[in-house]
Amino acid sequence: MDAKELSTKTPDQLKDQLIALKKEAFNLRFQQATGQLENTARMRAVRRDVARVKTILNQKAAEAAASN
């Protein structure tokens, strides 16, 4: 997932995406704690995707505030 793809989405879609990513991050942490995690790089990717979504949400909120 890249920032260009995220910037075309609406804030509601981004919030749904954020919720899904946080659930995935939780599940990955749980798998790691129980020793079942096979792809440890996925944790890093999910964390970065969460940061990307939050960044785009903040940019959209700033644009909305500036336009008012």
HTML snippet that shows the backbone in 3Dmol.js (N, CA, C, O; Angstrom):
<script src="https://3Dmol.org/build/3Dmol-min.js"></script>
<div id="view" style="width:600px;height:400px;position:relative"></div>
<script>
const pdb = `
ATOM      1  N   MET A   1       0.856  -1.170   0.000  1.00  0.00           N
ATOM      2  CA  MET A   1       0.000   0.000   0.000  1.00  0.00           C
ATOM      3  C   MET A   1       0.903   1.234   0.000  1.00  0.00           C
ATOM      4  O   MET A   1       1.853   1.316   0.779  1.00  0.00           O
ATOM      5  N   ASP A   2       0.603   2.186  -0.874  1.00  0.00           N
ATOM      6  CA  ASP A   2       1.408   3.401  -0.910  1.00  0.00           C
ATOM      7  C   ASP A   2       0.537   4.621  -0.605  1.00  0.00           C
ATOM      8  O   ASP A   2      -0.691   4.535  -0.594  1.00  0.00           O
ATOM      9  N   ALA A   3       1.188   5.745  -0.361  1.00  0.00           N
ATOM     10  CA  ALA A   3       0.492   6.952   0.058  1.00  0.00           C
ATOM     11  C   ALA A   3      -0.429   7.486  -1.040  1.00  0.00           C
ATOM     12  O   ALA A   3      -1.479   8.052  -0.738  1.00  0.00           O
ATOM     13  N   LYS A   4      -0.056   7.316  -2.289  1.00  0.00           N
ATOM     14  CA  LYS A   4      -0.894   7.793  -3.392  1.00  0.00           C
ATOM     15  C   LYS A   4      -2.236   7.062  -3.396  1.00  0.00           C
ATOM     16  O   LYS A   4      -3.291   7.661  -3.605  1.00  0.00           O
ATOM     17  N   GLU A   5      -2.166   5.761  -3.159  1.00  0.00           N
ATOM     18  CA  GLU A   5      -3.379   4.954  -3.113  1.00  0.00           C
ATOM     19  C   GLU A   5      -4.271   5.386  -1.947  1.00  0.00           C
ATOM     20  O   GLU A   5      -5.494   5.432  -2.078  1.00  0.00           O
ATOM     21  N   LEU A   6      -3.660   5.697  -0.826  1.00  0.00           N
ATOM     22  CA  LEU A   6      -4.425   6.089   0.359  1.00  0.00           C
ATOM     23  C   LEU A   6      -5.028   7.482   0.212  1.00  0.00           C
ATOM     24  O   LEU A   6      -6.116   7.740   0.728  1.00  0.00           O
ATOM     25  N   SER A   7      -4.343   8.373  -0.478  1.00  0.00           N
ATOM     26  CA  SER A   7      -4.824   9.752  -0.580  1.00  0.00           C
ATOM     27  C   SER A   7      -6.101   9.866  -1.405  1.00  0.00           C
ATOM     28  O   SER A   7      -6.803  10.874  -1.326  1.00  0.00           O
ATOM     29  N   THR A   8      -6.407   8.841  -2.194  1.00  0.00           N
ATOM     30  CA  THR A   8      -7.636   8.874  -2.994  1.00  0.00           C
ATOM     31  C   THR A   8      -8.855   8.404  -2.206  1.00  0.00           C
ATOM     32  O   THR A   8      -9.990   8.569  -2.653  1.00  0.00           O
ATOM     33  N   LYS A   9      -8.620   7.820  -1.036  1.00  0.00           N
ATOM     34  CA  LYS A   9      -9.723   7.292  -0.237  1.00  0.00           C
ATOM     35  C   LYS A   9     -10.348   8.385   0.625  1.00  0.00           C
ATOM     36  O   LYS A   9      -9.719   9.399   0.927  1.00  0.00           O
ATOM     37  N   THR A  10     -11.600   8.152   1.014  1.00  0.00           N
ATOM     38  CA  THR A  10     -12.289   9.092   1.893  1.00  0.00           C
ATOM     39  C   THR A  10     -11.842   8.852   3.329  1.00  0.00           C
ATOM     40  O   THR A  10     -11.319   7.782   3.641  1.00  0.00           O
ATOM     41  N   PRO A  11     -12.041   9.832   4.208  1.00  0.00           N
ATOM     42  CA  PRO A  11     -11.677   9.637   5.624  1.00  0.00           C
ATOM     43  C   PRO A  11     -12.362   8.429   6.265  1.00  0.00           C
ATOM     44  O   PRO A  11     -11.761   7.748   7.095  1.00  0.00           O
ATOM     45  N   ASP A  12     -13.606   8.160   5.891  1.00  0.00           N
ATOM     46  CA  ASP A  12     -14.289   6.992   6.456  1.00  0.00           C
ATOM     47  C   ASP A  12     -13.615   5.692   6.015  1.00  0.00           C
ATOM     48  O   ASP A  12     -13.457   4.768   6.812  1.00  0.00           O
ATOM     49  N   GLN A  13     -13.224   5.627   4.757  1.00  0.00           N
ATOM     50  CA  GLN A  13     -12.528   4.438   4.264  1.00  0.00           C
ATOM     51  C   GLN A  13     -11.187   4.279   4.967  1.00  0.00           C
ATOM     52  O   GLN A  13     -10.775   3.168   5.298  1.00  0.00           O
ATOM     53  N   LEU A  14     -10.512   5.405   5.192  1.00  0.00           N
ATOM     54  CA  LEU A  14      -9.221   5.359   5.874  1.00  0.00           C
ATOM     55  C   LEU A  14      -9.376   4.885   7.316  1.00  0.00           C
ATOM     56  O   LEU A  14      -8.542   4.132   7.818  1.00  0.00           O
ATOM     57  N   LYS A  15     -10.440   5.325   7.980  1.00  0.00           N
ATOM     58  CA  LYS A  15     -10.670   4.886   9.360  1.00  0.00           C
ATOM     59  C   LYS A  15     -10.955   3.393   9.413  1.00  0.00           C
ATOM     60  O   LYS A  15     -10.492   2.704  10.322  1.00  0.00           O
ATOM     61  N   ASP A  16     -11.718   2.886   8.441  1.00  0.00           N
ATOM     62  CA  ASP A  16     -11.978   1.451   8.371  1.00  0.00           C
ATOM     63  C   ASP A  16     -10.681   0.682   8.136  1.00  0.00           C
ATOM     64  O   ASP A  16     -10.453  -0.371   8.732  1.00  0.00           O
ATOM     65  N   GLN A  17      -9.838   1.221   7.261  1.00  0.00           N
ATOM     66  CA  GLN A  17      -8.544   0.600   6.971  1.00  0.00           C
ATOM     67  C   GLN A  17      -7.675   0.573   8.225  1.00  0.00           C
ATOM     68  O   GLN A  17      -6.993  -0.414   8.499  1.00  0.00           O
ATOM     69  N   LEU A  18      -7.709   1.668   8.981  1.00  0.00           N
ATOM     70  CA  LEU A  18      -6.917   1.769  10.207  1.00  0.00           C
ATOM     71  C   LEU A  18      -7.369   0.724  11.227  1.00  0.00           C
ATOM     72  O   LEU A  18      -6.539   0.084  11.873  1.00  0.00           O
ATOM     73  N   ILE A  19      -8.659   0.556  11.368  1.00  0.00           N
ATOM     74  CA  ILE A  19      -9.191  -0.441  12.297  1.00  0.00           C
ATOM     75  C   ILE A  19      -8.739  -1.840  11.886  1.00  0.00           C
ATOM     76  O   ILE A  19      -8.327  -2.639  12.727  1.00  0.00           O
ATOM     77  N   ALA A  20      -8.820  -2.129  10.593  1.00  0.00           N
ATOM     78  CA  ALA A  20      -8.409  -3.448  10.102  1.00  0.00           C
ATOM     79  C   ALA A  20      -6.920  -3.685  10.340  1.00  0.00           C
ATOM     80  O   ALA A  20      -6.518  -4.785  10.719  1.00  0.00           O
ATOM     81  N   LEU A  21      -6.103  -2.658  10.120  1.00  0.00           N
ATOM     82  CA  LEU A  21      -4.660  -2.808  10.333  1.00  0.00           C
ATOM     83  C   LEU A  21      -4.332  -3.006  11.803  1.00  0.00           C
ATOM     84  O   LEU A  21      -3.449  -3.793  12.145  1.00  0.00           O
ATOM     85  N   LYS A  22      -5.039  -2.295  12.677  1.00  0.00           N
ATOM     86  CA  LYS A  22      -4.788  -2.456  14.109  1.00  0.00           C
ATOM     87  C   LYS A  22      -5.187  -3.851  14.583  1.00  0.00           C
ATOM     88  O   LYS A  22      -4.525  -4.428  15.445  1.00  0.00           O
ATOM     89  N   LYS A  23      -6.267  -4.391  14.023  1.00  0.00           N
ATOM     90  CA  LYS A  23      -6.661  -5.761  14.367  1.00  0.00           C
ATOM     91  C   LYS A  23      -5.593  -6.745  13.903  1.00  0.00           C
ATOM     92  O   LYS A  23      -5.246  -7.685  14.618  1.00  0.00           O
ATOM     93  N   GLU A  24      -5.077  -6.519  12.698  1.00  0.00           N
ATOM     94  CA  GLU A  24      -4.037  -7.397  12.188  1.00  0.00           C
ATOM     95  C   GLU A  24      -2.784  -7.315  13.047  1.00  0.00           C
ATOM     96  O   GLU A  24      -2.154  -8.334  13.331  1.00  0.00           O
ATOM     97  N   ALA A  25      -2.419  -6.101  13.463  1.00  0.00           N
ATOM     98  CA  ALA A  25      -1.244  -5.930  14.318  1.00  0.00           C
ATOM     99  C   ALA A  25      -1.431  -6.667  15.643  1.00  0.00           C
ATOM    100  O   ALA A  25      -0.495  -7.289  16.147  1.00  0.00           O
ATOM    101  N   PHE A  26      -2.628  -6.597  16.201  1.00  0.00           N
ATOM    102  CA  PHE A  26      -2.914  -7.310  17.439  1.00  0.00           C
ATOM    103  C   PHE A  26      -2.749  -8.809  17.244  1.00  0.00           C
ATOM    104  O   PHE A  26      -2.122  -9.483  18.062  1.00  0.00           O
ATOM    105  N   ASN A  27      -3.314  -9.330  16.158  1.00  0.00           N
ATOM    106  CA  ASN A  27      -3.218 -10.759  15.882  1.00  0.00           C
ATOM    107  C   ASN A  27      -1.767 -11.196  15.671  1.00  0.00           C
ATOM    108  O   ASN A  27      -1.370 -12.279  16.101  1.00  0.00           O
ATOM    109  N   LEU A  28      -0.987 -10.354  15.012  1.00  0.00           N
ATOM    110  CA  LEU A  28       0.421 -10.682  14.796  1.00  0.00           C
ATOM    111  C   LEU A  28       1.186 -10.693  16.118  1.00  0.00           C
ATOM    112  O   LEU A  28       2.025 -11.566  16.339  1.00  0.00           O
ATOM    113  N   ARG A  29       0.904  -9.738  16.991  1.00  0.00           N
ATOM    114  CA  ARG A  29       1.551  -9.725  18.309  1.00  0.00           C
ATOM    115  C   ARG A  29       1.182 -10.977  19.098  1.00  0.00           C
ATOM    116  O   ARG A  29       2.025 -11.564  19.776  1.00  0.00           O
ATOM    117  N   PHE A  30      -0.074 -11.377  19.005  1.00  0.00           N
ATOM    118  CA  PHE A  30      -0.536 -12.574  19.709  1.00  0.00           C
ATOM    119  C   PHE A  30       0.172 -13.814  19.165  1.00  0.00           C
ATOM    120  O   PHE A  30       0.591 -14.680  19.933  1.00  0.00           O
ATOM    121  N   GLN A  31       0.304 -13.899  17.843  1.00  0.00           N
ATOM    122  CA  GLN A  31       0.997 -15.032  17.231  1.00  0.00           C
ATOM    123  C   GLN A  31       2.460 -15.070  17.657  1.00  0.00           C
ATOM    124  O   GLN A  31       3.016 -16.142  17.895  1.00  0.00           O
ATOM    125  N   GLN A  32       3.084 -13.888  17.752  1.00  0.00           N
ATOM    126  CA  GLN A  32       4.478 -13.842  18.156  1.00  0.00           C
ATOM    127  C   GLN A  32       4.642 -14.312  19.599  1.00  0.00           C
ATOM    128  O   GLN A  32       5.596 -15.020  19.922  1.00  0.00           O
ATOM    129  N   ALA A  33       3.717 -13.919  20.456  1.00  0.00           N
ATOM    130  CA  ALA A  33       3.794 -14.300  21.859  1.00  0.00           C
ATOM    131  C   ALA A  33       3.626 -15.802  22.041  1.00  0.00           C
ATOM    132  O   ALA A  33       4.206 -16.388  22.955  1.00  0.00           O
ATOM    133  N   THR A  34       2.842 -16.419  21.181  1.00  0.00           N
ATOM    134  CA  THR A  34       2.612 -17.856  21.300  1.00  0.00           C
ATOM    135  C   THR A  34       3.573 -18.672  20.446  1.00  0.00           C
ATOM    136  O   THR A  34       3.494 -19.900  20.424  1.00  0.00           O
ATOM    137  N   GLY A  35       4.477 -17.999  19.745  1.00  0.00           N
ATOM    138  CA  GLY A  35       5.477 -18.700  18.939  1.00  0.00           C
ATOM    139  C   GLY A  35       4.965 -19.208  17.613  1.00  0.00           C
ATOM    140  O   GLY A  35       5.600 -20.073  17.009  1.00  0.00           O
ATOM    141  N   GLN A  36       3.851 -18.710  17.139  1.00  0.00           N
ATOM    142  CA  GLN A  36       3.275 -19.191  15.887  1.00  0.00           C
ATOM    143  C   GLN A  36       3.567 -18.273  14.704  1.00  0.00           C
ATOM    144  O   GLN A  36       3.205 -18.596  13.573  1.00  0.00           O
ATOM    145  N   LEU A  37       4.209 -17.145  14.945  1.00  0.00           N
ATOM    146  CA  LEU A  37       4.449 -16.174  13.877  1.00  0.00           C
ATOM    147  C   LEU A  37       5.565 -16.655  12.965  1.00  0.00           C
ATOM    148  O   LEU A  37       6.673 -16.935  13.421  1.00  0.00           O
ATOM    149  N   GLU A  38       5.264 -16.751  11.666  1.00  0.00           N
ATOM    150  CA  GLU A  38       6.252 -17.213  10.704  1.00  0.00           C
ATOM    151  C   GLU A  38       6.912 -16.053   9.966  1.00  0.00           C
ATOM    152  O   GLU A  38       8.123 -16.069   9.746  1.00  0.00           O
ATOM    153  N   ASN A  39       6.133 -15.055   9.585  1.00  0.00           N
ATOM    154  CA  ASN A  39       6.658 -13.930   8.812  1.00  0.00           C
ATOM    155  C   ASN A  39       6.785 -12.713   9.731  1.00  0.00           C
ATOM    156  O   ASN A  39       5.842 -11.934   9.876  1.00  0.00           O
ATOM    157  N   THR A  40       7.944 -12.559  10.340  1.00  0.00           N
ATOM    158  CA  THR A  40       8.127 -11.462  11.289  1.00  0.00           C
ATOM    159  C   THR A  40       8.185 -10.106  10.594  1.00  0.00           C
ATOM    160  O   THR A  40       7.924  -9.083  11.227  1.00  0.00           O
ATOM    161  N   ALA A  41       8.516 -10.076   9.326  1.00  0.00           N
ATOM    162  CA  ALA A  41       8.587  -8.812   8.590  1.00  0.00           C
ATOM    163  C   ALA A  41       7.202  -8.192   8.423  1.00  0.00           C
ATOM    164  O   ALA A  41       7.080  -6.985   8.214  1.00  0.00           O
ATOM    165  N   ARG A  42       6.164  -9.015   8.515  1.00  0.00           N
ATOM    166  CA  ARG A  42       4.793  -8.506   8.358  1.00  0.00           C
ATOM    167  C   ARG A  42       4.444  -7.532   9.474  1.00  0.00           C
ATOM    168  O   ARG A  42       3.678  -6.594   9.255  1.00  0.00           O
ATOM    169  N   MET A  43       4.995  -7.738  10.666  1.00  0.00           N
ATOM    170  CA  MET A  43       4.726  -6.824  11.787  1.00  0.00           C
ATOM    171  C   MET A  43       5.206  -5.415  11.447  1.00  0.00           C
ATOM    172  O   MET A  43       4.501  -4.433  11.678  1.00  0.00           O
ATOM    173  N   ARG A  44       6.402  -5.334  10.903  1.00  0.00           N
ATOM    174  CA  ARG A  44       6.961  -4.035  10.531  1.00  0.00           C
ATOM    175  C   ARG A  44       6.131  -3.368   9.441  1.00  0.00           C
ATOM    176  O   ARG A  44       5.862  -2.168   9.494  1.00  0.00           O
ATOM    177  N   ALA A  45       5.731  -4.164   8.453  1.00  0.00           N
ATOM    178  CA  ALA A  45       4.936  -3.628   7.345  1.00  0.00           C
ATOM    179  C   ALA A  45       3.594  -3.092   7.838  1.00  0.00           C
ATOM    180  O   ALA A  45       3.147  -2.033   7.399  1.00  0.00           O
ATOM    181  N   VAL A  46       2.956  -3.819   8.746  1.00  0.00           N
ATOM    182  CA  VAL A  46       1.657  -3.379   9.274  1.00  0.00           C
ATOM    183  C   VAL A  46       1.827  -2.100  10.086  1.00  0.00           C
ATOM    184  O   VAL A  46       1.016  -1.179   9.986  1.00  0.00           O
ATOM    185  N   ARG A  47       2.883  -2.050  10.888  1.00  0.00           N
ATOM    186  CA  ARG A  47       3.134  -0.839  11.686  1.00  0.00           C
ATOM    187  C   ARG A  47       3.320   0.385  10.790  1.00  0.00           C
ATOM    188  O   ARG A  47       2.814   1.468  11.083  1.00  0.00           O
ATOM    189  N   ARG A  48       4.040   0.198   9.714  1.00  0.00           N
ATOM    190  CA  ARG A  48       4.274   1.310   8.789  1.00  0.00           C
ATOM    191  C   ARG A  48       3.009   1.694   8.027  1.00  0.00           C
ATOM    192  O   ARG A  48       2.786   2.871   7.741  1.00  0.00           O
ATOM    193  N   ASP A  49       2.186   0.709   7.700  1.00  0.00           N
ATOM    194  CA  ASP A  49       0.918   0.996   7.040  1.00  0.00           C
ATOM    195  C   ASP A  49       0.004   1.796   7.965  1.00  0.00           C
ATOM    196  O   ASP A  49      -0.692   2.708   7.518  1.00  0.00           O
ATOM    197  N   VAL A  50       0.005   1.455   9.251  1.00  0.00           N
ATOM    198  CA  VAL A  50      -0.783   2.213  10.230  1.00  0.00           C
ATOM    199  C   VAL A  50      -0.304   3.666  10.250  1.00  0.00           C
ATOM    200  O   VAL A  50      -1.119   4.589  10.263  1.00  0.00           O
ATOM    201  N   ALA A  51       0.996   3.865  10.252  1.00  0.00           N
ATOM    202  CA  ALA A  51       1.547   5.220  10.260  1.00  0.00           C
ATOM    203  C   ALA A  51       1.160   5.976   8.996  1.00  0.00           C
ATOM    204  O   ALA A  51       0.849   7.166   9.058  1.00  0.00           O
ATOM    205  N   ARG A  52       1.177   5.300   7.853  1.00  0.00           N
ATOM    206  CA  ARG A  52       0.785   5.956   6.599  1.00  0.00           C
ATOM    207  C   ARG A  52      -0.674   6.404   6.640  1.00  0.00           C
ATOM    208  O   ARG A  52      -1.001   7.523   6.243  1.00  0.00           O
ATOM    209  N   VAL A  53      -1.540   5.524   7.120  1.00  0.00           N
ATOM    210  CA  VAL A  53      -2.966   5.848   7.176  1.00  0.00           C
ATOM    211  C   VAL A  53      -3.191   7.027   8.119  1.00  0.00           C
ATOM    212  O   VAL A  53      -3.956   7.938   7.800  1.00  0.00           O
ATOM    213  N   LYS A  54      -2.534   7.016   9.272  1.00  0.00           N
ATOM    214  CA  LYS A  54      -2.688   8.116  10.229  1.00  0.00           C
ATOM    215  C   LYS A  54      -2.182   9.432   9.643  1.00  0.00           C
ATOM    216  O   LYS A  54      -2.778  10.485   9.866  1.00  0.00           O
ATOM    217  N   THR A  55      -1.088   9.368   8.897  1.00  0.00           N
ATOM    218  CA  THR A  55      -0.537  10.574   8.279  1.00  0.00           C
ATOM    219  C   THR A  55      -1.513  11.166   7.266  1.00  0.00           C
ATOM    220  O   THR A  55      -1.748  12.374   7.261  1.00  0.00           O
ATOM    221  N   ILE A  56      -2.074  10.326   6.417  1.00  0.00           N
ATOM    222  CA  ILE A  56      -3.023  10.802   5.407  1.00  0.00           C
ATOM    223  C   ILE A  56      -4.271  11.364   6.079  1.00  0.00           C
ATOM    224  O   ILE A  56      -4.802  12.386   5.643  1.00  0.00           O
ATOM    225  N   LEU A  57      -4.749  10.701   7.144  1.00  0.00           N
ATOM    226  CA  LEU A  57      -5.922  11.209   7.873  1.00  0.00           C
ATOM    227  C   LEU A  57      -5.645  12.596   8.452  1.00  0.00           C
ATOM    228  O   LEU A  57      -6.491  13.487   8.384  1.00  0.00           O
ATOM    229  N   ASN A  58      -4.449  12.768   9.022  1.00  0.00           N
ATOM    230  CA  ASN A  58      -4.097  14.068   9.586  1.00  0.00           C
ATOM    231  C   ASN A  58      -3.972  15.137   8.501  1.00  0.00           C
ATOM    232  O   ASN A  58      -4.355  16.287   8.716  1.00  0.00           O
ATOM    233  N   GLN A  59      -3.440  14.764   7.344  1.00  0.00           N
ATOM    234  CA  GLN A  59      -3.333  15.717   6.243  1.00  0.00           C
ATOM    235  C   GLN A  59      -4.710  16.144   5.759  1.00  0.00           C
ATOM    236  O   GLN A  59      -4.944  17.323   5.492  1.00  0.00           O
ATOM    237  N   LYS A  60      -5.619  15.181   5.646  1.00  0.00           N
ATOM    238  CA  LYS A  60      -6.980  15.509   5.203  1.00  0.00           C
ATOM    239  C   LYS A  60      -7.689  16.389   6.230  1.00  0.00           C
ATOM    240  O   LYS A  60      -8.446  17.285   5.857  1.00  0.00           O
ATOM    241  N   ALA A  61      -7.453  16.144   7.512  1.00  0.00           N
ATOM    242  CA  ALA A  61      -8.070  16.960   8.557  1.00  0.00           C
ATOM    243  C   ALA A  61      -7.497  18.382   8.512  1.00  0.00           C
ATOM    244  O   ALA A  61      -8.232  19.350   8.711  1.00  0.00           O
ATOM    245  N   ALA A  62      -6.220  18.510   8.259  1.00  0.00           N
ATOM    246  CA  ALA A  62      -5.601  19.827   8.178  1.00  0.00           C
ATOM    247  C   ALA A  62      -6.128  20.599   6.963  1.00  0.00           C
ATOM    248  O   ALA A  62      -6.366  21.804   7.042  1.00  0.00           O
ATOM    249  N   GLU A  63      -6.307  19.896   5.844  1.00  0.00           N
ATOM    250  CA  GLU A  63      -6.854  20.536   4.642  1.00  0.00           C
ATOM    251  C   GLU A  63      -8.273  21.017   4.892  1.00  0.00           C
ATOM    252  O   GLU A  63      -8.649  22.111   4.470  1.00  0.00           O
ATOM    253  N   ALA A  64      -9.063  20.196   5.580  1.00  0.00           N
ATOM    254  CA  ALA A  64     -10.447  20.565   5.877  1.00  0.00           C
ATOM    255  C   ALA A  64     -10.495  21.768   6.809  1.00  0.00           C
ATOM    256  O   ALA A  64     -11.340  22.647   6.645  1.00  0.00           O
ATOM    257  N   ALA A  65      -9.598  21.812   7.781  1.00  0.00           N
ATOM    258  CA  ALA A  65      -9.568  22.933   8.717  1.00  0.00           C
ATOM    259  C   ALA A  65      -9.093  24.206   8.018  1.00  0.00           C
ATOM    260  O   ALA A  65      -9.575  25.296   8.326  1.00  0.00           O
ATOM    261  N   ALA A  66      -8.162  24.078   7.091  1.00  0.00           N
ATOM    262  CA  ALA A  66      -7.649  25.246   6.387  1.00  0.00           C
ATOM    263  C   ALA A  66      -8.672  25.824   5.408  1.00  0.00           C
ATOM    264  O   ALA A  66      -8.678  27.028   5.150  1.00  0.00           O
ATOM    265  N   SER A  67      -9.530  24.971   4.869  1.00  0.00           N
ATOM    266  CA  SER A  67     -10.518  25.442   3.908  1.00  0.00           C
ATOM    267  C   SER A  67     -11.703  26.124   4.569  1.00  0.00           C
ATOM    268  O   SER A  67     -12.459  26.828   3.900  1.00  0.00           O
ATOM    269  N   ASN A  68     -11.878  25.929   5.866  1.00  0.00           N
ATOM    270  CA  ASN A  68     -13.009  26.569   6.574  1.00  0.00           C
ATOM    271  C   ASN A  68     -12.671  27.909   7.060  1.00  0.00           C
ATOM    272  O   ASN A  68     -13.508  28.573   7.671  1.00  0.00           O
TER     273      ASN A  68
END
`;
const viewer = $3Dmol.createViewer("view");
viewer.addModel(pdb, "pdb");
viewer.setStyle({}, {cartoon: {color: "spectrum"}});
viewer.zoomTo();
viewer.render();
</script>
